[in-house]
């Protein structure tokens, strides 16, 4: 069984409203040195191998469900 870590973030050209709210809150708490905040998703999967290449399966999962390729970037790491 493989463990897969998927990281999903908004594309850099898009405004990250959640990140902006967190940045403002941090500034209000006295952390004025934080210049930018980007919020994303972290997803862990445990996957049984079934003959198809695991990288291909994970790539399909990301494109079809876990990320929106129009507005998000994603990357993943597979560990055994």
Residue, then its C-alpha position, 0 to 999 in steps of 0.5 A: x500500500x502506498x501513501x500519497x500526499x497531495x498539495x493543492x494551491x491556488x494559481x499565483x495569478x489569482x487573488x487568495x481571499x482566505x489568505x488575505x483575511x489570515x494575513x490581516x488577522x496576523x497583522x492585527x495580532x502584531x505579526x506585521x512582518x508577514x508579507x503574504x499568505x496563501x491558503x491551500x489544501x493538503x490531502x493524504x491517501x492510502x492507495x492499494x496498487x492495482x496494476x495501473x501506474x500509481x502516478x497515472x491514477x493519482x494524476x487522474x484523481x487530482x484532475x478529476x476531483x481533488x483539484x480544479x486545474x483551471x484555478x489550482x496547481x497541485x503536486x503529489x508525493x508517493x511513499x511506500 
